[in-house]
Amino acid sequence: MSASAGTGVFILSLMSIPICFLFNSLIYSNSFEAFFFAGCSAVLILAIAARFMLKRKAVDPLFYVFAVHAFLSVVNLIIGLEQDNIIDGFVTFYLREANPHINTAHGHMISFWDGCVHYLMYLLMIAAITWGDSYRAIGLYWVGSFLMSAIVYILGNAVGKYGTQVSPLFLLHMLYISVTVWACFRVFSQPSTQDVQWTSIQEAERKGLLHRPLDLLFIIYLIPAFAFCVFRGLVVLDCSSKWCQSYSQHYEPYLKDPSAYPKVQMLVGMLYSGPYYIITLYGLMVPGCEWMPDLTLLHSGALAQAQFTHIGASLHTRTPFSYRVPAGGQPLFLLVNILYTVVPQALCYRCCTRPAFFLRPMADKKTE
C-alpha cells in the first residue's frame, strides 16, 4: 500500500467533525428513529468515501477496521469535549438519547482515552500496515486496553444502577465490540519479530537475580502491587476491616460509587492483575519464559486504561461530591495510583526491549 492510504485514513477520521455537527443540526429535535437512520446513512457515506480515498486494496483487513475505529475515536473525543462544555452543538442529541453510562465520570474518561490514546494507536498501526512493518507490540498494548474497557463497560451496565436504562444504541456498541474482538484475535495471530543472538540469550540466562538489579526492583514492587489490587478488591466487596473502611472513606470514596463501574473495575483488576503479578514473579526469576513480553504488553495496556479512567473519575466533577477524593487524601491517592500505573509500563518496556532472558535458544525449541 502507498503512504497516501494512511493519509486518507487520517483525513477520513477528521471528517467526523463536520459530519457530527451536520447530523446533530438536522436531527436535534427529531426522534430516535431519525437518529438511527442518520447514523446508518453516515456509515454508508463514509464507506463510499473510504472506497474512493483508499483506492488500493489493503493486504491486511485490519487496515479497514482501524480506519473505522480512528473515525469513531475522533467522535469519542468530540463527546468528551462537549461533555466538558468546551464545544457545543456536535453530539447534543446523542448525549441526550444515549446510554446514561456515557454521561457518568467513568464514561467521560473513556471518551477521552479512546479519543486520544486509542486514536494515536490506530494511526500507528495503520502506518505500520501501510509500510509493511510489524504492529504486534502496539497491537497487543491496544488489545489489553480495549479488553479492560469493554469488560468493565458490559458488566457495569449489567449490574449498576443504569442497568435498566440501556438504550438500543447499546446494541450498536455491542456490534462494535464484536468486530473489535475479532481484530484482537487477528493481532494475536501476528508473528513475533524478536531476533536475539544465541550468545546474548546464554549470557542473560547465566545471570542470577542479584546480577540483575532492575529485575530485583521489579520483583520487590510486584509484592505490594499484588497486595494493593487485592486490597481494593476487598474494599469494593464491603470488607468489614477497619483498614478497608478507613481507606474508602479518606482516600478512595469513589470505590463506593453506586454506578458500579469502579466496583467492577476493581474486581476485574483483582482477578486479572492478581494472578498476573504472581506469574510475572515466576517469569522474572526463571529464564526462558517467552510469554513474558506479550503478557506485560497486555497487562500494561489494560492497567493504563483502567487507572486513567479510575483516577480521572475519582477527581472529576461529574462524580458526586461525596464520592470524590477528599482534598486531604489527594497527595497519597495520586502518589500510590500513579506509581501503580507507571511501574508496569517500565516493566513492559524492559521485557520488550531486552527480551534475551525470556527467550530460549532455537536448539532447545527443536528438541521439544
Secondary structure, DSSP 8 states (H G I E B T S, - for coil): --HHHHHHHHHHHHTHHHHHHHHHHHHTTS-HHHHHHHHHHHHHHHHHHHHHH--S--SSTHHHHHHHHHHHHHHHHHHHHHHTTSS-SSSHHHHHHS-GGGGSHHHHHHHHHIIIIIHHHHHHHHHHHHHT---HHHHHHHHHHHHHHHHHHHHHHHHSTTGGG--THHHHHHHHHHHHHHHHHHHHTS-------HHHHHHHHH--GGG-HHHHHHHHHHHHHHHHHHHHHHHHTT---HHHHHHHHHT-GGGG-TTSHHHHHHHHHHHHHHHHHHHHHHHHHSTT-TTHHHHHHHHHHHHHHHHHHHHHHHH-TTS-GGGS--GGGHHHHHHHHHHHHHHHHHHHHHHHHSGGGG---HHHHHH-
